């Protein structure tokens, strides 16, 4: 009996010892979590993806654990088998930070803190370093090989981008200076280079178009036609990139006039007016001018009328509309000039709006002519001269 009892006691002691040894082979990870405001993160709930949740993933063998922050932003997880872990901080279900290669130990817990405010500062410092190309020794030490490679790549890309931007700005500014002084050849070269550097800049294509049209204006024949065609192509690219720009539509329409593409010019100027109703008067006026220059007086008159409807205070449109209406005036049998309704009002409105304008004297003359009577009886000057001689003889 005693022997059996002793064996049982020895077996119980051995079992207890083994249990103690097994318990001793685990470690713990704990830490504090601070948000971007520097304050402890509030209590979390991993199941509901609310607040802070710490996920602990073993890397040497499969094993996943998790725990949430308490109301003081602290977390603790014990009973972790000795090994290497990645510790990830999630906030509201989104990964915010991660510490890799954490090795658990016997005894005291391994401390892994998360400070999002400090992390943000480090990220900003890293970003600045990437932008300036200057890393501190401390920053370099903190980085992994992959991180250093990424930073170096970012630095090279930034340096290349800065060089490209400088070349682009130089080309564009050079083109603008050349265009300003009407050095169209130089402007075309500069804007062409700028377009090659960045073909997605609508303003470059628009200025290239202006340069081609200006250069075309200095040429004749087929050479002029070819330059105008390049200008129109550049305008179409600018509009493709920014189809809602009324000014581009207007300038494109005027360029089409130079190329003698009247119907297309009308369509573009109509679109400009639709896109920018506030300046519709100017666009319809330009349309009217286009039509007058192409000898299409009736549609020109309608365009000037629409310009006035859009902007009654558009003085030049009033004058041109008056001229159009005056061309339709009739002369009665008694020699009185009868213009269509609105003619007198158009000229009067111009004089009212621009009493010293370039068409002011002409408008006043037109108004005076409306009050005059045209002589309709034909008299032979020779007969009048003969009658005068006879009268002299009688004397």
C-alpha positions as CSV (number, residue, x, y, z in Angstrom):
1,X,0.0,0.0,0.0
2,X,2.8,2.4,0.9
3,X,4.6,1.6,-2.3
4,X,1.5,2.3,-4.4
5,X,0.9,5.5,-2.5
6,X,4.4,6.7,-3.0
7,X,4.2,5.9,-6.7
8,X,1.0,7.9,-7.0
9,X,2.5,10.8,-5.2
10,X,5.6,10.8,-7.4
11,X,3.4,10.6,-10.5
12,X,1.3,13.6,-9.3
13,X,4.5,15.6,-8.6
14,X,5.8,14.8,-12.0
15,X,2.6,15.8,-13.7
16,X,2.6,19.1,-11.8
17,X,6.2,19.7,-12.8
18,X,5.4,19.1,-16.4
19,X,2.4,21.4,-16.3
20,X,4.6,24.1,-14.7
21,X,7.3,23.6,-17.4
22,X,4.6,23.9,-20.1
23,X,3.2,27.1,-18.6
24,X,6.7,28.6,-18.4
25,X,7.2,28.2,-22.2
26,X,4.8,31.1,-23.0
27,X,5.3,34.8,-23.0
28,X,3.2,38.0,-23.3
29,X,3.0,41.1,-25.4
30,X,1.5,44.4,-24.1
31,X,1.6,48.1,-24.9
32,X,-0.1,51.4,-25.0
33,X,-1.8,52.9,-28.0
34,X,-2.1,56.7,-28.7
35,X,-4.1,58.2,-31.5
36,X,-3.1,61.0,-33.9
37,X,-4.2,63.5,-31.3
38,X,-1.6,62.1,-28.8
39,X,-4.3,60.8,-26.4
40,X,-4.8,57.2,-25.4
41,X,-7.0,55.3,-27.8
42,X,-10.5,54.5,-26.3
43,X,-11.7,51.0,-25.5
44,X,-12.0,48.8,-28.5
45,X,-14.0,45.8,-29.7
46,X,-12.3,43.4,-32.2
47,X,-15.5,41.5,-33.0
48,X,-17.4,44.7,-33.9
49,X,-14.3,46.4,-35.5
50,X,-14.7,49.3,-33.1
51,X,-11.8,51.3,-31.7
52,X,-8.4,49.7,-31.3
53,X,-7.8,46.0,-32.0
54,X,-4.3,44.4,-31.7
55,X,-3.8,41.4,-34.0
56,X,-0.8,39.1,-33.2
57,X,0.3,36.8,-36.0
58,X,3.0,34.2,-35.4
59,X,5.4,34.0,-38.3
60,X,7.4,30.8,-37.7
61,X,4.4,28.5,-37.4
62,X,0.7,29.2,-37.8
63,X,-0.9,31.1,-35.0
64,X,-3.2,34.1,-34.7
65,X,-4.3,36.0,-31.6
66,X,-6.0,39.3,-30.9
67,X,-6.9,41.6,-28.1
68,X,-8.5,45.0,-27.8
69,X,-7.4,48.2,-26.1
70,X,-9.0,49.1,-22.8
71,X,-10.4,52.4,-21.8
72,X,-6.9,53.7,-21.1
73,X,-5.6,52.7,-24.5
74,X,-3.6,49.7,-23.0
75,X,-3.6,46.2,-24.3
76,X,-2.2,42.9,-23.0
77,X,-2.1,39.3,-24.3
78,X,-0.5,36.5,-22.3
79,X,-0.1,32.8,-23.1
80,X,1.7,33.3,-26.4
81,X,4.0,30.4,-27.3
82,X,7.6,31.5,-27.6
83,X,8.2,32.6,-31.1
84,X,8.3,35.5,-33.6
85,X,5.2,37.6,-34.2
86,X,3.9,40.5,-36.3
87,X,1.8,42.8,-34.2
88,X,-0.7,44.9,-36.1
89,X,-2.8,47.8,-34.9
90,X,-6.3,48.2,-36.5
91,X,-8.6,51.1,-35.7
92,X,-12.2,50.7,-36.7
93,X,-11.3,47.8,-38.9
94,X,-8.4,49.6,-40.8
95,X,-4.7,48.8,-40.5
96,X,-2.9,51.8,-39.1
97,X,0.5,50.5,-38.0
98,X,2.5,47.3,-37.8
99,X,5.6,46.1,-35.9
100,X,7.2,43.0,-37.4
101,X,9.6,40.4,-35.9
102,X,8.6,40.7,-32.3
103,X,10.1,37.8,-30.3
104,X,8.3,36.7,-27.2
105,X,10.4,35.7,-24.1
106,X,10.0,34.1,-20.7
107,X,9.3,36.4,-17.8
108,X,8.3,40.0,-18.4
109,X,6.0,40.9,-21.4
110,X,7.5,42.3,-24.5
111,X,6.4,45.9,-24.8
112,X,5.1,47.0,-28.2
113,X,3.6,50.6,-28.1
114,X,1.8,52.4,-30.9
115,X,1.9,56.1,-31.2
116,X,0.1,57.4,-34.3
117,X,1.0,61.0,-33.6
118,X,4.7,60.2,-33.5
119,X,4.3,57.9,-36.5
120,X,2.6,60.7,-38.5
121,X,5.6,63.0,-37.7
122,X,8.0,60.3,-38.8
123,X,6.1,59.8,-42.0
124,X,6.1,63.6,-42.7
125,X,9.8,63.6,-42.0
126,X,10.4,60.7,-44.3
127,X,8.3,62.4,-47.0
128,X,10.3,65.6,-46.6
129,X,13.5,63.5,-46.8
130,X,12.3,61.9,-50.0
131,X,11.5,65.3,-51.5
132,X,14.8,66.9,-50.5
133,X,16.9,63.8,-51.1
134,X,18.4,64.0,-47.6
135,X,18.0,61.3,-45.1
136,X,19.3,61.6,-41.6
137,X,21.5,58.7,-40.2
138,X,18.7,58.0,-37.7
139,X,16.1,57.8,-40.4
140,X,18.3,55.5,-42.4
141,X,18.9,53.2,-39.4
142,X,15.2,52.9,-38.7
143,X,14.5,51.8,-42.3
144,X,14.5,48.3,-43.6
145,X,16.3,47.5,-46.8
146,X,13.0,47.6,-48.7
147,X,12.1,51.0,-47.2
148,X,15.5,52.5,-48.1
149,X,15.1,51.1,-51.7
150,X,11.6,52.7,-51.9
151,X,12.9,56.0,-50.6
152,X,15.8,56.0,-53.1
153,X,13.4,55.2,-55.9
154,X,11.1,58.0,-54.8
155,X,14.1,60.4,-54.7
156,X,15.1,59.5,-58.2
157,X,11.6,59.8,-59.6
158,X,11.2,63.2,-57.9
159,X,14.5,64.4,-59.3
160,X,13.4,63.3,-62.8
161,X,10.0,65.0,-62.3
162,X,11.6,68.2,-61.2
163,X,14.0,68.2,-64.2
164,X,11.0,67.6,-66.5
165,X,8.9,70.3,-64.9
166,X,11.8,72.8,-65.3
167,X,12.2,71.9,-68.9
168,X,8.4,72.2,-69.4
169,X,8.2,75.6,-67.7
170,X,11.2,76.9,-69.6
171,X,9.7,75.8,-72.9
172,X,6.2,77.2,-72.2
173,X,7.5,80.5,-70.9
174,X,9.8,80.8,-73.9
175,X,6.9,80.2,-76.2
176,X,4.8,82.9,-74.4
177,X,7.6,85.4,-74.7
178,X,8.0,84.6,-78.4
179,X,4.3,84.8,-79.1
180,X,4.0,88.1,-77.3
181,X,6.6,89.6,-79.7
182,X,5.1,87.9,-82.7
183,X,8.2,85.6,-83.2
184,X,5.9,82.9,-84.4
185,X,8.6,80.5,-85.6
186,X,10.3,80.5,-82.1
187,X,6.9,80.2,-80.4
188,X,6.0,77.1,-82.5
189,X,9.3,75.5,-81.6
190,X,8.9,76.2,-77.9
191,X,5.3,75.1,-77.6
192,X,6.0,72.0,-79.7
193,X,8.7,71.0,-77.2
194,X,6.3,71.7,-74.3
195,X,3.6,69.5,-75.9
196,X,6.1,66.7,-76.2
197,X,7.1,66.9,-72.6
198,X,3.4,67.0,-71.4
199,X,0.8,66.3,-74.0
200,X,-2.0,66.5,-71.5
201,X,-1.8,70.3,-70.9
202,X,-4.6,71.9,-72.9
203,X,-3.2,75.4,-72.5
204,X,0.0,74.3,-74.3
205,X,-2.0,73.1,-77.3
206,X,-4.1,76.3,-77.3
207,X,-1.0,78.5,-77.4
208,X,0.6,76.3,-80.0
209,X,-2.5,76.7,-82.1
210,X,-2.3,80.5,-81.8
211,X,1.4,80.4,-82.8
212,X,0.6,78.3,-85.9
213,X,-2.2,80.6,-86.9
214,X,0.0,83.7,-86.4
215,X,2.7,82.1,-88.5
216,X,0.2,81.2,-91.2
217,X,-0.8,84.8,-91.4
218,X,2.6,85.7,-92.5
219,X,2.6,83.2,-95.4
220,X,0.6,82.7,-98.6
221,X,-0.7,79.9,-100.7
222,X,-0.2,76.2,-99.8
223,X,2.3,77.1,-97.1
224,X,-0.3,79.2,-95.3
225,X,-2.9,76.5,-95.7
226,X,-0.6,73.9,-94.2
227,X,0.2,76.1,-91.2
228,X,-3.5,76.8,-90.6
229,X,-4.2,73.1,-90.7
230,X,-1.7,72.5,-88.0
231,X,-3.2,75.3,-86.0
232,X,-6.7,73.8,-86.2
233,X,-5.3,70.4,-85.2
234,X,-3.7,71.9,-82.1
235,X,-7.0,73.7,-81.2
236,X,-8.9,70.4,-81.6
237,X,-6.5,68.8,-79.1
238,X,-6.9,71.6,-76.6
239,X,-10.7,71.3,-76.9
240,X,-10.5,67.5,-76.6
241,X,-8.7,68.0,-73.2
242,X,-11.0,70.8,-72.1
243,X,-14.3,70.6,-74.1
244,X,-16.1,73.0,-71.8
245,X,-13.9,76.0,-72.3
246,X,-15.9,78.7,-74.2
247,X,-12.8,80.8,-75.0
248,X,-11.1,77.9,-76.8
249,X,-14.3,77.4,-78.8
250,X,-14.4,81.0,-79.7
251,X,-10.7,81.2,-80.8
252,X,-11.1,77.9,-82.7
253,X,-14.1,79.4,-84.5
254,X,-12.1,82.5,-85.5
255,X,-9.2,80.3,-86.7
256,X,-11.7,78.3,-88.8
257,X,-12.7,81.5,-90.5
258,X,-9.1,82.1,-91.5
259,X,-9.0,78.7,-93.0
260,X,-12.3,79.5,-94.8
261,X,-14.3,76.8,-93.0
262,X,-17.3,79.0,-92.4
263,X,-19.9,76.4,-91.4
264,X,-17.5,74.8,-88.9
265,X,-16.7,78.3,-87.5
266,X,-20.4,79.0,-87.0
267,X,-20.8,75.7,-85.1
268,X,-17.9,76.5,-82.8
269,X,-19.0,80.0,-82.0
270,X,-22.5,78.7,-81.3
271,X,-21.1,76.2,-78.8
272,X,-19.1,79.0,-77.2
273,X,-22.3,81.0,-76.6
274,X,-24.0,77.9,-75.1
275,X,-21.1,77.2,-72.8
276,X,-20.7,80.8,-71.6
277,X,-24.1,82.5,-71.6
278,X,-22.7,85.6,-69.8
279,X,-20.5,86.3,-72.8
280,X,-22.9,85.1,-75.4
281,X,-23.2,88.6,-76.8
282,X,-19.5,88.6,-77.7
283,X,-19.5,85.2,-79.2
284,X,-22.6,85.9,-81.4
285,X,-21.0,89.2,-82.4
286,X,-17.9,87.3,-83.5
287,X,-20.2,85.0,-85.4
288,X,-21.8,87.9,-87.2
289,X,-18.4,89.4,-88.1
290,X,-17.4,86.0,-89.5
291,X,-20.6,85.9,-91.7
292,X,-20.2,89.5,-92.9
293,X,-16.7,88.8,-94.0
294,X,-17.8,85.8,-95.9
295,X,-20.6,87.8,-97.6
296,X,-23.5,86.0,-95.8
297,X,-25.4,89.1,-94.7
298,X,-28.7,87.5,-93.8
299,X,-27.3,85.0,-91.2
300,X,-24.9,87.8,-90.1
301,X,-27.9,90.0,-89.3
302,X,-29.5,87.2,-87.3
303,X,-26.2,86.7,-85.4
304,X,-26.0,90.5,-84.5
305,X,-29.6,90.4,-83.4
306,X,-28.9,87.4,-81.1
307,X,-25.8,89.3,-79.7
308,X,-28.1,92.2,-78.8
309,X,-30.7,89.8,-77.2
310,X,-27.9,88.3,-75.1
311,X,-26.5,91.7,-74.2
312,X,-28.5,94.8,-75.1
313,X,-25.5,97.0,-74.0
314,X,-23.1,95.5,-76.6
315,X,-22.6,98.7,-78.5
316,X,-20.8,97.4,-81.5
317,X,-23.5,94.7,-82.0
318,X,-26.1,97.5,-82.0
319,X,-24.2,99.4,-84.7
320,X,-23.7,96.4,-86.9
321,X,-27.3,95.3,-86.5
322,X,-28.3,98.9,-87.6
323,X,-26.1,98.6,-90.7
324,X,-27.7,95.3,-91.5
325,X,-31.2,96.7,-91.1
326,X,-30.4,99.8,-93.1
327,X,-29.3,97.6,-96.0
328,X,-32.9,96.4,-96.2
329,X,-34.4,100.0,-96.2
330,X,-36.7,101.0,-99.0
331,X,-37.2,104.4,-100.6
332,X,-40.8,105.5,-101.2
333,X,-42.1,107.3,-104.3
334,X,-41.8,110.6,-102.6
335,X,-38.1,110.0,-101.8
336,X,-38.4,109.0,-98.2
337,X,-36.1,106.4,-96.8
338,X,-38.0,103.8,-94.8
339,X,-35.8,101.3,-92.9
340,X,-37.1,98.2,-91.1
341,X,-38.3,98.6,-87.5
342,X,-35.4,98.8,-85.1
343,X,-32.9,100.5,-87.3
344,X,-33.1,104.0,-85.8
345,X,-33.1,102.4,-82.2
346,X,-30.0,100.4,-83.0
347,X,-28.0,103.5,-84.1
348,X,-29.4,105.6,-81.2
349,X,-28.4,102.9,-78.7
350,X,-24.9,102.8,-80.1
351,X,-24.5,106.6,-79.7
352,X,-25.9,106.4,-76.2
353,X,-23.5,103.7,-75.2
354,X,-20.4,105.0,-77.0
355,X,-20.9,108.7,-77.8
356,X,-17.2,108.9,-78.6
357,X,-16.8,105.4,-80.0
358,X,-15.2,104.7,-83.4
359,X,-18.6,104.4,-85.1
360,X,-20.2,107.3,-83.3
361,X,-20.0,109.8,-86.2
362,X,-21.1,107.1,-88.7
363,X,-24.1,106.3,-86.5
364,X,-25.1,110.0,-86.3
365,X,-24.8,110.2,-90.0
366,X,-27.0,107.2,-90.5
367,X,-29.6,108.8,-88.2
368,X,-29.5,112.0,-90.2
369,X,-29.9,110.2,-93.4
370,X,-33.1,108.6,-92.1
371,X,-34.6,112.0,-91.8
372,X,-33.5,113.1,-95.3
373,X,-35.6,112.9,-98.5
374,X,-34.0,111.4,-101.6
375,X,-34.7,113.3,-104.8
376,X,-36.6,111.1,-107.1
377,X,-37.3,113.4,-110.1
378,X,-34.6,113.2,-112.8
379,X,-33.3,116.5,-114.2
380,X,-31.0,116.8,-117.2
381,X,-28.0,118.9,-116.2
382,X,-27.3,119.9,-119.9
383,X,-30.9,121.1,-120.3
384,X,-30.6,123.2,-117.2
385,X,-27.3,124.8,-118.5
386,X,-29.0,125.6,-121.9
387,X,-31.9,127.3,-120.1
388,X,-29.5,129.5,-118.1
389,X,-27.7,130.7,-121.3
390,X,-31.0,131.7,-122.9
391,X,-32.0,133.7,-119.8
392,X,-28.6,135.5,-120.0
393,X,-29.2,136.4,-123.6
394,X,-32.6,137.8,-122.8
395,X,-31.0,140.2,-120.4
